[in-house]
Amino acid sequence: MFNSVKVNVDIEPPYLKASTVSSLTMKVYPLNTLGFRNIFGRSDVRFEIEEGGNLIELQNATAEAVTVKSRGIEGEAIVGIYSLRSGVLISKVLIKILPLGKA
């Protein structure tokens, strides 16, 4: 029950707007074998822009969370999440940057 078997990624809000003030927070936390959050576990990860480096920038990165900020251009970007312990890619997250008029 206290072993972590995978990680979950929370993204709030689920998309960015094509505005330089639009940002979202991506948090990573470990899940146990029952699929619940492991309160004693830590997800030591690093975040890296895989695609769309001209669309987003990463700010305030910690070992468990990062703020993703739009550069004001619409499109799609991919952020890779890597384990700090092994260097292995854990997950890739698609981030949509929508035009200002769309929701």
C-alpha positions in Angstrom: 0.0 0.0 0.0 2.9 2.4 0.6 4.8 1.4 -2.6 4.3 3.7 -5.6 3.6 2.0 -8.8 2.9 4.9 -11.2 2.4 8.7 -11.2 -0.6 10.9 -11.9 -0.4 14.3 -13.6 -2.8 17.0 -12.6 -3.1 20.0 -15.0 -5.0 23.1 -13.9 -6.5 24.7 -16.0 -6.6 22.0 -18.7 -5.4 24.3 -21.6 -3.6 27.6 -22.2 -4.8 30.7 -24.1 -2.7 32.4 -26.8 -1.8 35.2 -24.4 1.4 36.0 -22.7 -0.4 36.1 -19.3 -1.9 32.6 -19.7 -0.4 29.9 -17.5 -1.2 26.5 -16.0 0.2 24.4 -13.2 1.3 20.8 -13.8 1.6 18.6 -10.6 3.0 15.1 -10.5 2.3 12.7 -7.6 2.7 9.0 -7.0 -0.1 6.4 -6.9 -0.1 3.2 -4.9 -1.3 -0.2 -6.1 -4.9 0.6 -5.3 -4.8 3.7 -7.4 -4.8 6.2 -4.5 -2.3 9.0 -3.8 0.7 7.7 -1.9 0.8 10.3 0.9 4.3 9.1 2.0 5.8 9.0 -1.5 7.5 11.7 -3.6 7.8 12.0 -7.3 11.2 13.4 -8.0 10.9 14.4 -11.7 12.2 17.0 -14.2 10.1 18.6 -16.9 11.4 19.2 -20.4 9.8 20.7 -23.5 9.7 18.0 -26.2 7.9 19.9 -28.9 6.6 23.5 -29.2 9.4 25.3 -27.5 8.4 28.4 -29.3 4.8 28.2 -27.9 5.5 27.7 -24.1 8.1 28.2 -21.4 8.6 26.4 -18.1 8.8 28.4 -14.9 9.2 27.7 -11.2 10.0 24.0 -11.7 10.4 21.9 -8.6 10.8 18.1 -8.2 7.0 17.7 -8.3 5.4 20.7 -10.1 6.0 23.3 -12.8 4.2 26.4 -14.2 3.8 26.3 -17.9 3.4 29.8 -19.5 2.1 30.6 -23.0 4.2 32.7 -25.3 1.1 34.1 -27.0 1.0 31.8 -30.0 -1.7 29.2 -30.5 -0.9 25.5 -31.2 0.1 22.3 -29.4 3.2 21.6 -27.3 4.4 18.4 -25.6 6.1 18.4 -22.2 8.1 15.3 -21.2 8.3 14.2 -17.5 11.5 12.3 -16.6 12.4 10.5 -13.4 15.3 12.2 -11.6 16.4 8.9 -10.1 16.7 6.9 -13.4 16.4 9.5 -16.2 13.6 7.4 -17.8 10.7 9.1 -19.5 7.6 8.7 -17.3 5.0 10.5 -19.3 4.4 13.0 -22.1 1.7 15.6 -21.7 0.0 17.4 -24.6 -0.7 21.1 -23.9 -3.2 22.9 -26.1 -2.8 26.6 -26.6 -6.2 27.9 -27.8 -7.0 31.2 -29.6 -8.1 34.0 -27.3 -11.8 33.9 -28.4 -12.3 30.1 -27.8 -13.0 28.3 -24.5 
